């Protein structure tokens, strides 16, 4: 199971929204963070989020039994370890 955390602040709303719109991904709140979970890889298209590069590269707050396998100008991909 892929799982990572994003701080719930206005700057990260696009990332959280795109994840929430993905039927394979579950988004729930843990304190000030949103936890994104999926049985398979979580893939978020940067352009769909509408966030700027600086926000994009700082969006991941933590990983849980997962690894980032792509984090570039196109997409963020998190997979289970």
mmCIF file of the N, C-alpha and C atoms, coordinates in Angstrom:
data_MODEL
# 
_entry.id   MODEL 
# 
loop_
_atom_site.group_PDB 
_atom_site.id 
_atom_site.type_symbol 
_atom_site.label_atom_id 
_atom_site.label_alt_id 
_atom_site.label_comp_id 
_atom_site.label_asym_id 
_atom_site.label_entity_id 
_atom_site.label_seq_id 
_atom_site.pdbx_PDB_ins_code 
_atom_site.Cartn_x 
_atom_site.Cartn_y 
_atom_site.Cartn_z 
_atom_site.occupancy 
_atom_site.B_iso_or_equiv 
_atom_site.pdbx_formal_charge 
_atom_site.auth_seq_id 
_atom_site.auth_comp_id 
_atom_site.auth_asym_id 
_atom_site.auth_atom_id 
_atom_site.pdbx_PDB_model_num 
ATOM 1   N N  . UNK A 1 1  ? 0.841   -1.176 0.000   1.00 0.00 ? 1  UNK A N  1 
ATOM 2   C CA . UNK A 1 1  ? 0.000   0.000  0.000   1.00 0.00 ? 1  UNK A CA 1 
ATOM 3   C C  . UNK A 1 1  ? 0.888   1.243  0.000   1.00 0.00 ? 1  UNK A C  1 
ATOM 4   N N  . UNK A 1 2  ? 0.656   2.132  -0.952  1.00 0.00 ? 2  UNK A N  1 
ATOM 5   C CA . UNK A 1 2  ? 1.403   3.387  -1.024  1.00 0.00 ? 2  UNK A CA 1 
ATOM 6   C C  . UNK A 1 2  ? 0.720   4.403  -0.109  1.00 0.00 ? 2  UNK A C  1 
ATOM 7   N N  . UNK A 1 3  ? 1.539   5.144  0.640   1.00 0.00 ? 3  UNK A N  1 
ATOM 8   C CA . UNK A 1 3  ? 0.960   6.136  1.558   1.00 0.00 ? 3  UNK A CA 1 
ATOM 9   C C  . UNK A 1 3  ? 1.959   7.266  1.768   1.00 0.00 ? 3  UNK A C  1 
ATOM 10  N N  . UNK A 1 4  ? 1.455   8.509  1.637   1.00 0.00 ? 4  UNK A N  1 
ATOM 11  C CA . UNK A 1 4  ? 2.289   9.655  1.971   1.00 0.00 ? 4  UNK A CA 1 
ATOM 12  C C  . UNK A 1 4  ? 1.429   10.783 2.507   1.00 0.00 ? 4  UNK A C  1 
ATOM 13  N N  . UNK A 1 5  ? 2.097   11.788 3.071   1.00 0.00 ? 5  UNK A N  1 
ATOM 14  C CA . UNK A 1 5  ? 1.428   12.884 3.764   1.00 0.00 ? 5  UNK A CA 1 
ATOM 15  C C  . UNK A 1 5  ? 1.754   14.208 3.102   1.00 0.00 ? 5  UNK A C  1 
ATOM 16  N N  . UNK A 1 6  ? 0.739   15.084 3.081   1.00 0.00 ? 6  UNK A N  1 
ATOM 17  C CA . UNK A 1 6  ? 0.870   16.437 2.537   1.00 0.00 ? 6  UNK A CA 1 
ATOM 18  C C  . UNK A 1 6  ? 0.296   17.389 3.587   1.00 0.00 ? 6  UNK A C  1 
ATOM 19  N N  . UNK A 1 7  ? 1.048   18.421 3.929   1.00 0.00 ? 7  UNK A N  1 
ATOM 20  C CA . UNK A 1 7  ? 0.562   19.412 4.882   1.00 0.00 ? 7  UNK A CA 1 
ATOM 21  C C  . UNK A 1 7  ? -0.664  20.100 4.298   1.00 0.00 ? 7  UNK A C  1 
ATOM 22  N N  . UNK A 1 8  ? -1.726  20.187 5.095   1.00 0.00 ? 8  UNK A N  1 
ATOM 23  C CA . UNK A 1 8  ? -2.960  20.799 4.613   1.00 0.00 ? 8  UNK A CA 1 
ATOM 24  C C  . UNK A 1 8  ? -2.888  22.316 4.785   1.00 0.00 ? 8  UNK A C  1 
ATOM 25  N N  . UNK A 1 9  ? -2.373  22.957 3.757   1.00 0.00 ? 9  UNK A N  1 
ATOM 26  C CA . UNK A 1 9  ? -2.284  24.419 3.686   1.00 0.00 ? 9  UNK A CA 1 
ATOM 27  C C  . UNK A 1 9  ? -2.799  24.835 2.308   1.00 0.00 ? 9  UNK A C  1 
ATOM 28  N N  . UNK A 1 10 ? -3.223  26.078 2.158   1.00 0.00 ? 10 UNK A N  1 
ATOM 29  C CA . UNK A 1 10 ? -3.774  26.514 0.867   1.00 0.00 ? 10 UNK A CA 1 
ATOM 30  C C  . UNK A 1 10 ? -2.854  26.233 -0.331  1.00 0.00 ? 10 UNK A C  1 
ATOM 31  N N  . UNK A 1 11 ? -1.564  26.360 -0.153  1.00 0.00 ? 11 UNK A N  1 
ATOM 32  C CA . UNK A 1 11 ? -0.625  26.141 -1.262  1.00 0.00 ? 11 UNK A CA 1 
ATOM 33  C C  . UNK A 1 11 ? -0.708  24.721 -1.808  1.00 0.00 ? 11 UNK A C  1 
ATOM 34  N N  . UNK A 1 12 ? -1.038  23.739 -0.950  1.00 0.00 ? 12 UNK A N  1 
ATOM 35  C CA . UNK A 1 12 ? -1.070  22.341 -1.359  1.00 0.00 ? 12 UNK A CA 1 
ATOM 36  C C  . UNK A 1 12 ? -2.448  21.856 -1.791  1.00 0.00 ? 12 UNK A C  1 
ATOM 37  N N  . UNK A 1 13 ? -3.434  22.739 -1.831  1.00 0.00 ? 13 UNK A N  1 
ATOM 38  C CA . UNK A 1 13 ? -4.803  22.326 -2.166  1.00 0.00 ? 13 UNK A CA 1 
ATOM 39  C C  . UNK A 1 13 ? -4.890  21.600 -3.504  1.00 0.00 ? 13 UNK A C  1 
ATOM 40  N N  . UNK A 1 14 ? -4.139  22.040 -4.493  1.00 0.00 ? 14 UNK A N  1 
ATOM 41  C CA . UNK A 1 14 ? -4.180  21.396 -5.807  1.00 0.00 ? 14 UNK A CA 1 
ATOM 42  C C  . UNK A 1 14 ? -3.716  19.955 -5.764  1.00 0.00 ? 14 UNK A C  1 
ATOM 43  N N  . UNK A 1 15 ? -2.665  19.687 -5.012  1.00 0.00 ? 15 UNK A N  1 
ATOM 44  C CA . UNK A 1 15 ? -2.150  18.320 -4.879  1.00 0.00 ? 15 UNK A CA 1 
ATOM 45  C C  . UNK A 1 15 ? -3.196  17.439 -4.201  1.00 0.00 ? 15 UNK A C  1 
ATOM 46  N N  . UNK A 1 16 ? -3.769  17.937 -3.129  1.00 0.00 ? 16 UNK A N  1 
ATOM 47  C CA . UNK A 1 16 ? -4.775  17.176 -2.377  1.00 0.00 ? 16 UNK A CA 1 
ATOM 48  C C  . UNK A 1 16 ? -6.020  16.955 -3.235  1.00 0.00 ? 16 UNK A C  1 
ATOM 49  N N  . UNK A 1 17 ? -6.442  17.959 -3.978  1.00 0.00 ? 17 UNK A N  1 
ATOM 50  C CA . UNK A 1 17 ? -7.622  17.852 -4.831  1.00 0.00 ? 17 UNK A CA 1 
ATOM 51  C C  . UNK A 1 17 ? -7.447  16.787 -5.907  1.00 0.00 ? 17 UNK A C  1 
ATOM 52  N N  . UNK A 1 18 ? -6.292  16.798 -6.564  1.00 0.00 ? 18 UNK A N  1 
ATOM 53  C CA . UNK A 1 18 ? -6.043  15.814 -7.623  1.00 0.00 ? 18 UNK A CA 1 
ATOM 54  C C  . UNK A 1 18 ? -6.044  14.405 -7.036  1.00 0.00 ? 18 UNK A C  1 
ATOM 55  N N  . UNK A 1 19 ? -5.442  14.230 -5.876  1.00 0.00 ? 19 UNK A N  1 
ATOM 56  C CA . UNK A 1 19 ? -5.447  12.912 -5.231  1.00 0.00 ? 19 UNK A CA 1 
ATOM 57  C C  . UNK A 1 19 ? -6.867  12.497 -4.857  1.00 0.00 ? 19 UNK A C  1 
ATOM 58  N N  . UNK A 1 20 ? -7.650  13.420 -4.324  1.00 0.00 ? 20 UNK A N  1 
ATOM 59  C CA . UNK A 1 20 ? -9.027  13.112 -3.917  1.00 0.00 ? 20 UNK A CA 1 
ATOM 60  C C  . UNK A 1 20 ? -9.905  12.768 -5.123  1.00 0.00 ? 20 UNK A C  1 
ATOM 61  N N  . UNK A 1 21 ? -9.609  13.335 -6.281  1.00 0.00 ? 21 UNK A N  1 
ATOM 62  C CA . UNK A 1 21 ? -10.375 13.047 -7.496  1.00 0.00 ? 21 UNK A CA 1 
ATOM 63  C C  . UNK A 1 21 ? -10.032 11.691 -8.101  1.00 0.00 ? 21 UNK A C  1 
ATOM 64  N N  . UNK A 1 22 ? -8.935  11.081 -7.671  1.00 0.00 ? 22 UNK A N  1 
ATOM 65  C CA . UNK A 1 22 ? -8.516  9.775  -8.179  1.00 0.00 ? 22 UNK A CA 1 
ATOM 66  C C  . UNK A 1 22 ? -9.293  8.686  -7.434  1.00 0.00 ? 22 UNK A C  1 
ATOM 67  N N  . UNK A 1 23 ? -10.105 7.891  -8.137  1.00 0.00 ? 23 UNK A N  1 
ATOM 68  C CA . UNK A 1 23 ? -10.905 6.881  -7.455  1.00 0.00 ? 23 UNK A CA 1 
ATOM 69  C C  . UNK A 1 23 ? -10.086 5.778  -6.779  1.00 0.00 ? 23 UNK A C  1 
ATOM 70  N N  . UNK A 1 24 ? -8.808  5.651  -7.132  1.00 0.00 ? 24 UNK A N  1 
ATOM 71  C CA . UNK A 1 24 ? -7.971  4.621  -6.510  1.00 0.00 ? 24 UNK A CA 1 
ATOM 72  C C  . UNK A 1 24 ? -7.280  5.125  -5.246  1.00 0.00 ? 24 UNK A C  1 
ATOM 73  N N  . UNK A 1 25 ? -7.425  6.416  -4.950  1.00 0.00 ? 25 UNK A N  1 
ATOM 74  C CA . UNK A 1 25 ? -6.716  7.040  -3.828  1.00 0.00 ? 25 UNK A CA 1 
ATOM 75  C C  . UNK A 1 25 ? -7.701  7.494  -2.759  1.00 0.00 ? 25 UNK A C  1 
ATOM 76  N N  . UNK A 1 26 ? -7.334  7.263  -1.512  1.00 0.00 ? 26 UNK A N  1 
ATOM 77  C CA . UNK A 1 26 ? -8.126  7.724  -0.376  1.00 0.00 ? 26 UNK A CA 1 
ATOM 78  C C  . UNK A 1 26 ? -7.380  8.857  0.305   1.00 0.00 ? 26 UNK A C  1 
ATOM 79  N N  . UNK A 1 27 ? -8.093  9.914  0.634   1.00 0.00 ? 27 UNK A N  1 
ATOM 80  C CA . UNK A 1 27 ? -7.505  11.049 1.337   1.00 0.00 ? 27 UNK A CA 1 
ATOM 81  C C  . UNK A 1 27 ? -8.232  11.213 2.658   1.00 0.00 ? 27 UNK A C  1 
ATOM 82  N N  . UNK A 1 28 ? -7.468  11.171 3.764   1.00 0.00 ? 28 UNK A N  1 
ATOM 83  C CA . UNK A 1 28 ? -8.058  11.444 5.067   1.00 0.00 ? 28 UNK A CA 1 
ATOM 84  C C  . UNK A 1 28 ? -7.125  12.353 5.846   1.00 0.00 ? 28 UNK A C  1 
ATOM 85  N N  . UNK A 1 29 ? -7.629  12.913 6.929   1.00 0.00 ? 29 UNK A N  1 
ATOM 86  C CA . UNK A 1 29 ? -6.839  13.884 7.701   1.00 0.00 ? 29 UNK A CA 1 
ATOM 87  C C  . UNK A 1 29 ? -6.233  13.229 8.938   1.00 0.00 ? 29 UNK A C  1 
ATOM 88  N N  . UNK A 1 30 ? -4.974  13.579 9.184   1.00 0.00 ? 30 UNK A N  1 
ATOM 89  C CA . UNK A 1 30 ? -4.251  13.153 10.378  1.00 0.00 ? 30 UNK A CA 1 
ATOM 90  C C  . UNK A 1 30 ? -3.587  14.414 10.928  1.00 0.00 ? 30 UNK A C  1 
ATOM 91  N N  . UNK A 1 31 ? -4.171  14.994 11.954  1.00 0.00 ? 31 UNK A N  1 
ATOM 92  C CA . UNK A 1 31 ? -3.654  16.260 12.478  1.00 0.00 ? 31 UNK A CA 1 
ATOM 93  C C  . UNK A 1 31 ? -3.685  17.309 11.379  1.00 0.00 ? 31 UNK A C  1 
ATOM 94  N N  . UNK A 1 32 ? -2.573  18.030 11.189  1.00 0.00 ? 32 UNK A N  1 
ATOM 95  C CA . UNK A 1 32 ? -2.552  19.079 10.166  1.00 0.00 ? 32 UNK A CA 1 
ATOM 96  C C  . UNK A 1 32 ? -2.195  18.558 8.763   1.00 0.00 ? 32 UNK A C  1 
ATOM 97  N N  . UNK A 1 33 ? -2.170  17.232 8.593   1.00 0.00 ? 33 UNK A N  1 
ATOM 98  C CA . UNK A 1 33 ? -1.762  16.627 7.328   1.00 0.00 ? 33 UNK A CA 1 
ATOM 99  C C  . UNK A 1 33 ? -2.917  15.903 6.655   1.00 0.00 ? 33 UNK A C  1 
ATOM 100 N N  . UNK A 1 34 ? -2.829  15.764 5.352   1.00 0.00 ? 34 UNK A N  1 
ATOM 101 C CA . UNK A 1 34 ? -3.699  14.872 4.603   1.00 0.00 ? 34 UNK A CA 1 
ATOM 102 C C  . UNK A 1 34 ? -2.869  13.634 4.290   1.00 0.00 ? 34 UNK A C  1 
ATOM 103 N N  . UNK A 1 35 ? -3.444  12.476 4.570   1.00 0.00 ? 35 UNK A N  1 
ATOM 104 C CA . UNK A 1 35 ? -2.775  11.204 4.272   1.00 0.00 ? 35 UNK A CA 1 
ATOM 105 C C  . UNK A 1 35 ? -3.382  10.659 2.988   1.00 0.00 ? 35 UNK A C  1 
ATOM 106 N N  . UNK A 1 36 ? -2.540  10.407 1.995   1.00 0.00 ? 36 UNK A N  1 
ATOM 107 C CA . UNK A 1 36 ? -2.961  9.889  0.700   1.00 0.00 ? 36 UNK A CA 1 
ATOM 108 C C  . UNK A 1 36 ? -2.567  8.426  0.646   1.00 0.00 ? 36 UNK A C  1 
ATOM 109 N N  . UNK A 1 37 ? -3.542  7.557  0.389   1.00 0.00 ? 37 UNK A N  1 
ATOM 110 C CA . UNK A 1 37 ? -3.320  6.114  0.432   1.00 0.00 ? 37 UNK A CA 1 
ATOM 111 C C  . UNK A 1 37 ? -3.934  5.451  -0.791  1.00 0.00 ? 37 UNK A C  1 
ATOM 112 N N  . UNK A 1 38 ? -3.244  4.454  -1.344  1.00 0.00 ? 38 UNK A N  1 
ATOM 113 C CA . UNK A 1 38 ? -3.775  3.668  -2.452  1.00 0.00 ? 38 UNK A CA 1 
ATOM 114 C C  . UNK A 1 38 ? -3.178  2.269  -2.402  1.00 0.00 ? 38 UNK A C  1 
ATOM 115 N N  . UNK A 1 39 ? -3.913  1.293  -2.923  1.00 0.00 ? 39 UNK A N  1 
ATOM 116 C CA . UNK A 1 39 ? -3.406  -0.075 -2.974  1.00 0.00 ? 39 UNK A CA 1 
ATOM 117 C C  . UNK A 1 39 ? -2.274  -0.213 -3.974  1.00 0.00 ? 39 UNK A C  1 
ATOM 118 N N  . UNK A 1 40 ? -2.289  0.583  -5.001  1.00 0.00 ? 40 UNK A N  1 
ATOM 119 C CA . UNK A 1 40 ? -1.222  0.593  -5.995  1.00 0.00 ? 40 UNK A CA 1 
ATOM 120 C C  . UNK A 1 40 ? -0.462  1.896  -5.904  1.00 0.00 ? 40 UNK A C  1 
ATOM 121 N N  . UNK A 1 41 ? 0.290   2.223  -6.921  1.00 0.00 ? 41 UNK A N  1 
ATOM 122 C CA . UNK A 1 41 ? 1.030   3.484  -6.921  1.00 0.00 ? 41 UNK A CA 1 
ATOM 123 C C  . UNK A 1 41 ? 0.088   4.685  -6.915  1.00 0.00 ? 41 UNK A C  1 
ATOM 124 N N  . UNK A 1 42 ? 0.550   5.761  -6.309  1.00 0.00 ? 42 UNK A N  1 
ATOM 125 C CA . UNK A 1 42 ? -0.169  7.035  -6.354  1.00 0.00 ? 42 UNK A CA 1 
ATOM 126 C C  . UNK A 1 42 ? 0.588   7.904  -7.351  1.00 0.00 ? 42 UNK A C  1 
ATOM 127 N N  . UNK A 1 43 ? -0.104  8.350  -8.393  1.00 0.00 ? 43 UNK A N  1 
ATOM 128 C CA . UNK A 1 43 ? 0.524   9.176  -9.414  1.00 0.00 ? 43 UNK A CA 1 
ATOM 129 C C  . UNK A 1 43 ? -0.267  10.475 -9.519  1.00 0.00 ? 43 UNK A C  1 
ATOM 130 N N  . UNK A 1 44 ? 0.426   11.589 -9.344  1.00 0.00 ? 44 UNK A N  1 
ATOM 131 C CA . UNK A 1 44 ? -0.211  12.896 -9.421  1.00 0.00 ? 44 UNK A CA 1 
ATOM 132 C C  . UNK A 1 44 ? 0.487   13.705 -10.505 1.00 0.00 ? 44 UNK A C  1 
ATOM 133 N N  . UNK A 1 45 ? -0.299  14.172 -11.464 1.00 0.00 ? 45 UNK A N  1 
ATOM 134 C CA . UNK A 1 45 ? 0.218   14.986 -12.559 1.00 0.00 ? 45 UNK A CA 1 
ATOM 135 C C  . UNK A 1 45 ? 0.374   16.428 -12.074 1.00 0.00 ? 45 UNK A C  1 
ATOM 136 N N  . UNK A 1 46 ? 1.563   16.981 -12.184 1.00 0.00 ? 46 UNK A N  1 
ATOM 137 C CA . UNK A 1 46 ? 1.815   18.334 -11.691 1.00 0.00 ? 46 UNK A CA 1 
ATOM 138 C C  . UNK A 1 46 ? 0.934   19.369 -12.367 1.00 0.00 ? 46 UNK A C  1 
ATOM 139 N N  . UNK A 1 47 ? 0.775   19.277 -13.655 1.00 0.00 ? 47 UNK A N  1 
ATOM 140 C CA . UNK A 1 47 ? -0.009  20.289 -14.370 1.00 0.00 ? 47 UNK A CA 1 
ATOM 141 C C  . UNK A 1 47 ? -1.464  20.293 -13.909 1.00 0.00 ? 47 UNK A C  1 
ATOM 142 N N  . UNK A 1 48 ? -1.991  19.131 -13.573 1.00 0.00 ? 48 UNK A N  1 
ATOM 143 C CA . UNK A 1 48 ? -3.384  19.046 -13.104 1.00 0.00 ? 48 UNK A CA 1 
ATOM 144 C C  . UNK A 1 48 ? -3.567  19.729 -11.755 1.00 0.00 ? 48 UNK A C  1 
ATOM 145 N N  . UNK A 1 49 ? -2.499  19.824 -10.978 1.00 0.00 ? 49 UNK A N  1 
ATOM 146 C CA . UNK A 1 49 ? -2.598  20.440 -9.650  1.00 0.00 ? 49 UNK A CA 1 
ATOM 147 C C  . UNK A 1 49 ? -2.627  21.955 -9.728  1.00 0.00 ? 49 UNK A C  1 
ATOM 148 N N  . UNK A 1 50 ? -2.009  22.523 -10.761 1.00 0.00 ? 50 UNK A N  1 
ATOM 149 C CA . UNK A 1 50 ? -1.939  23.976 -10.894 1.00 0.00 ? 50 UNK A CA 1 
ATOM 150 C C  . UNK A 1 50 ? -0.966  24.644 -9.937  1.00 0.00 ? 50 UNK A C  1 
ATOM 151 N N  . UNK A 1 51 ? -0.140  23.863 -9.241  1.00 0.00 ? 51 UNK A N  1 
ATOM 152 C CA . UNK A 1 51 ? 0.803   24.468 -8.289  1.00 0.00 ? 51 UNK A CA 1 
ATOM 153 C C  . UNK A 1 51 ? 2.099   24.845 -8.997  1.00 0.00 ? 51 UNK A C  1 
ATOM 154 N N  . UNK A 1 52 ? 2.770   25.817 -8.421  1.00 0.00 ? 52 UNK A N  1 
ATOM 155 C CA . UNK A 1 52 ? 4.052   26.265 -8.959  1.00 0.00 ? 52 UNK A CA 1 
ATOM 156 C C  . UNK A 1 52 ? 5.144   25.278 -8.564  1.00 0.00 ? 52 UNK A C  1 
ATOM 157 N N  . UNK A 1 53 ? 6.269   25.358 -9.259  1.00 0.00 ? 53 UNK A N  1 
ATOM 158 C CA . UNK A 1 53 ? 7.354   24.398 -9.034  1.00 0.00 ? 53 UNK A CA 1 
ATOM 159 C C  . UNK A 1 53 ? 7.835   24.364 -7.591  1.00 0.00 ? 53 UNK A C  1 
ATOM 160 N N  . UNK A 1 54 ? 7.992   25.507 -6.952  1.00 0.00 ? 54 UNK A N  1 
ATOM 161 C CA . UNK A 1 54 ? 8.496   25.533 -5.574  1.00 0.00 ? 54 UNK A CA 1 
ATOM 162 C C  . UNK A 1 54 ? 7.561   24.779 -4.633  1.00 0.00 ? 54 UNK A C  1 
ATOM 163 N N  . UNK A 1 55 ? 6.272   24.944 -4.798  1.00 0.00 ? 55 UNK A N  1 
ATOM 164 C CA . UNK A 1 55 ? 5.290   24.226 -3.976  1.00 0.00 ? 55 UNK A CA 1 
ATOM 165 C C  . UNK A 1 55 ? 5.316   22.747 -4.326  1.00 0.00 ? 55 UNK A C  1 
ATOM 166 N N  . UNK A 1 56 ? 5.377   22.446 -5.592  1.00 0.00 ? 56 UNK A N  1 
ATOM 167 C CA . UNK A 1 56 ? 5.380   21.064 -6.068  1.00 0.00 ? 56 UNK A CA 1 
ATOM 168 C C  . UNK A 1 56 ? 6.496   20.251 -5.423  1.00 0.00 ? 56 UNK A C  1 
ATOM 169 N N  . UNK A 1 57 ? 7.693   20.798 -5.429  1.00 0.00 ? 57 UNK A N  1 
ATOM 170 C CA . UNK A 1 57 ? 8.836   20.050 -4.912  1.00 0.00 ? 57 UNK A CA 1 
ATOM 171 C C  . UNK A 1 57 ? 8.890   19.995 -3.389  1.00 0.00 ? 57 UNK A C  1 
ATOM 172 N N  . UNK A 1 58 ? 8.027   20.735 -2.711  1.00 0.00 ? 58 UNK A N  1 
ATOM 173 C CA . UNK A 1 58 ? 7.998   20.692 -1.247  1.00 0.00 ? 58 UNK A CA 1 
ATOM 174 C C  . UNK A 1 58 ? 6.701   20.104 -0.701  1.00 0.00 ? 58 UNK A C  1 
ATOM 175 N N  . UNK A 1 59 ? 5.865   19.535 -1.555  1.00 0.00 ? 59 UNK A N  1 
ATOM 176 C CA . UNK A 1 59 ? 4.540   19.064 -1.137  1.00 0.00 ? 59 UNK A CA 1 
ATOM 177 C C  . UNK A 1 59 ? 4.579   17.822 -0.258  1.00 0.00 ? 59 UNK A C  1 
ATOM 178 N N  . UNK A 1 60 ? 5.522   16.925 -0.466  1.00 0.00 ? 60 UNK A N  1 
ATOM 179 C CA . UNK A 1 60 ? 5.570   15.675 0.302   1.00 0.00 ? 60 UNK A CA 1 
ATOM 180 C C  . UNK A 1 60 ? 6.138   15.960 1.688   1.00 0.00 ? 60 UNK A C  1 
ATOM 181 N N  . UNK A 1 61 ? 5.307   15.711 2.706   1.00 0.00 ? 61 UNK A N  1 
ATOM 182 C CA . UNK A 1 61 ? 5.745   15.940 4.086   1.00 0.00 ? 61 UNK A CA 1 
ATOM 183 C C  . UNK A 1 61 ? 6.293   14.687 4.733   1.00 0.00 ? 61 UNK A C  1 
ATOM 184 N N  . UNK A 1 62 ? 5.857   13.521 4.281   1.00 0.00 ? 62 UNK A N  1 
ATOM 185 C CA . UNK A 1 62 ? 6.337   12.281 4.863   1.00 0.00 ? 62 UNK A CA 1 
ATOM 186 C C  . UNK A 1 62 ? 5.842   11.078 4.092   1.00 0.00 ? 62 UNK A C  1 
ATOM 187 N N  . UNK A 1 63 ? 6.533   9.966  4.275   1.00 0.00 ? 63 UNK A N  1 
ATOM 188 C CA . UNK A 1 63 ? 6.192   8.704  3.630   1.00 0.00 ? 63 UNK A CA 1 
ATOM 189 C C  . UNK A 1 63 ? 5.956   7.647  4.696   1.00 0.00 ? 63 UNK A C  1 
ATOM 190 N N  . UNK A 1 64 ? 5.084   6.693  4.409   1.00 0.00 ? 64 UNK A N  1 
ATOM 191 C CA . UNK A 1 64 ? 4.839   5.587  5.328   1.00 0.00 ? 64 UNK A CA 1 
ATOM 192 C C  . UNK A 1 64 ? 4.943   4.287  4.534   1.00 0.00 ? 64 UNK A C  1 
ATOM 193 N N  . UNK A 1 65 ? 6.003   3.525  4.783   1.00 0.00 ? 65 UNK A N  1 
ATOM 194 C CA . UNK A 1 65 ? 6.258   2.255  4.077   1.00 0.00 ? 65 UNK A CA 1 
ATOM 195 C C  . UNK A 1 65 ? 6.166   2.437  2.564   1.00 0.00 ? 65 UNK A C  1 
ATOM 196 N N  . UNK A 1 66 ? 6.650   3.553  2.082   1.00 0.00 ? 66 UNK A N  1 
ATOM 197 C CA . UNK A 1 66 ? 6.569   3.886  0.659   1.00 0.00 ? 66 UNK A CA 1 
ATOM 198 C C  . UNK A 1 66 ? 7.850   4.572  0.211   1.00 0.00 ? 66 UNK A C  1 
ATOM 199 N N  . UNK A 1 67 ? 7.974   4.686  -1.091  1.00 0.00 ? 67 UNK A N  1 
ATOM 200 C CA . UNK A 1 67 ? 9.138   5.341  -1.671  1.00 0.00 ? 67 UNK A CA 1 
ATOM 201 C C  . UNK A 1 67 ? 8.679   6.200  -2.849  1.00 0.00 ? 67 UNK A C  1 
ATOM 202 N N  . UNK A 1 68 ? 9.328   7.348  -3.021  1.00 0.00 ? 68 UNK A N  1 
ATOM 203 C CA . UNK A 1 68 ? 9.058   8.210  -4.175  1.00 0.00 ? 68 UNK A CA 1 
ATOM 204 C C  . UNK A 1 68 ? 9.879   7.667  -5.339  1.00 0.00 ? 68 UNK A C  1 
ATOM 205 N N  . UNK A 1 69 ? 9.204   7.252  -6.402  1.00 0.00 ? 69 UNK A N  1 
ATOM 206 C CA . UNK A 1 69 ? 9.908   6.712  -7.561  1.00 0.00 ? 69 UNK A CA 1 
ATOM 207 C C  . UNK A 1 69 ? 9.972   7.708  -8.720  1.00 0.00 ? 69 UNK A C  1 
ATOM 208 N N  . UNK A 1 70 ? 9.208   8.781  -8.611  1.00 0.00 ? 70 UNK A N  1 
ATOM 209 C CA . UNK A 1 70 ? 9.283   9.874  -9.589  1.00 0.00 ? 70 UNK A CA 1 
ATOM 210 C C  . UNK A 1 70 ? 8.838   11.152 -8.893  1.00 0.00 ? 70 UNK A C  1 
ATOM 211 N N  . UNK A 1 71 ? 9.611   12.195 -9.056  1.00 0.00 ? 71 UNK A N  1 
ATOM 212 C CA . UNK A 1 71 ? 9.212   13.516 -8.558  1.00 0.00 ? 71 UNK A CA 1 
ATOM 213 C C  . UNK A 1 71 ? 9.941   14.541 -9.415  1.00 0.00 ? 71 UNK A C  1 
ATOM 214 N N  . UNK A 1 72 ? 9.349   14.821 -10.540 1.00 0.00 ? 72 UNK A N  1 
ATOM 215 C CA . UNK A 1 72 ? 9.961   15.757 -11.475 1.00 0.00 ? 72 UNK A CA 1 
ATOM 216 C C  . UNK A 1 72 ? 8.919   16.776 -11.931 1.00 0.00 ? 72 UNK A C  1 
ATOM 217 N N  . UNK A 1 73 ? 9.232   17.529 -12.962 1.00 0.00 ? 73 UNK A N  1 
ATOM 218 C CA . UNK A 1 73 ? 8.332   18.594 -13.410 1.00 0.00 ? 73 UNK A CA 1 
ATOM 219 C C  . UNK A 1 73 ? 7.019   18.065 -13.973 1.00 0.00 ? 73 UNK A C  1 
ATOM 220 N N  . UNK A 1 74 ? 6.934   16.760 -14.221 1.00 0.00 ? 74 UNK A N  1 
ATOM 221 C CA . UNK A 1 74 ? 5.744   16.172 -14.809 1.00 0.00 ? 74 UNK A CA 1 
ATOM 222 C C  . UNK A 1 74 ? 4.825   15.485 -13.804 1.00 0.00 ? 74 UNK A C  1 
ATOM 223 N N  . UNK A 1 75 ? 5.403   14.723 -12.884 1.00 0.00 ? 75 UNK A N  1 
ATOM 224 C CA . UNK A 1 75 ? 4.556   13.910 -12.007 1.00 0.00 ? 75 UNK A CA 1 
ATOM 225 C C  . UNK A 1 75 ? 5.255   13.557 -10.703 1.00 0.00 ? 75 UNK A C  1 
ATOM 226 N N  . UNK A 1 76 ? 4.420   13.187 -9.747  1.00 0.00 ? 76 UNK A N  1 
ATOM 227 C CA . UNK A 1 76 ? 4.861   12.620 -8.481  1.00 0.00 ? 76 UNK A CA 1 
ATOM 228 C C  . UNK A 1 76 ? 4.315   11.207 -8.444  1.00 0.00 ? 76 UNK A C  1 
ATOM 229 N N  . UNK A 1 77 ? 5.177   10.233 -8.218  1.00 0.00 ? 77 UNK A N  1 
ATOM 230 C CA . UNK A 1 77 ? 4.774   8.834  -8.152  1.00 0.00 ? 77 UNK A CA 1 
ATOM 231 C C  . UNK A 1 77 ? 5.308   8.249  -6.855  1.00 0.00 ? 77 UNK A C  1 
ATOM 232 N N  . UNK A 1 78 ? 4.404   7.724  -6.037  1.00 0.00 ? 78 UNK A N  1 
ATOM 233 C CA . UNK A 1 78 ? 4.768   7.105  -4.769  1.00 0.00 ? 78 UNK A CA 1 
ATOM 234 C C  . UNK A 1 78 ? 4.293   5.659  -4.817  1.00 0.00 ? 78 UNK A C  1 
ATOM 235 N N  . UNK A 1 79 ? 5.189   4.737  -4.457  1.00 0.00 ? 79 UNK A N  1 
ATOM 236 C CA . UNK A 1 79 ? 4.870   3.319  -4.466  1.00 0.00 ? 79 UNK A CA 1 
ATOM 237 C C  . UNK A 1 79 ? 5.208   2.699  -3.121  1.00 0.00 ? 79 UNK A C  1 
ATOM 238 N N  . UNK A 1 80 ? 4.555   1.586  -2.826  1.00 0.00 ? 80 UNK A N  1 
ATOM 239 C CA . UNK A 1 80 ? 4.858   0.901  -1.572  1.00 0.00 ? 80 UNK A CA 1 
ATOM 240 C C  . UNK A 1 80 ? 6.242   0.266  -1.666  1.00 0.00 ? 80 UNK A C  1 
ATOM 241 N N  . UNK A 1 81 ? 6.872   0.106  -0.510  1.00 0.00 ? 81 UNK A N  1 
ATOM 242 C CA . UNK A 1 81 ? 8.187   -0.531 -0.467  1.00 0.00 ? 81 UNK A CA 1 
ATOM 243 C C  . UNK A 1 81 ? 8.054   -2.022 -0.495  1.00 0.00 ? 81 UNK A C  1 
# 
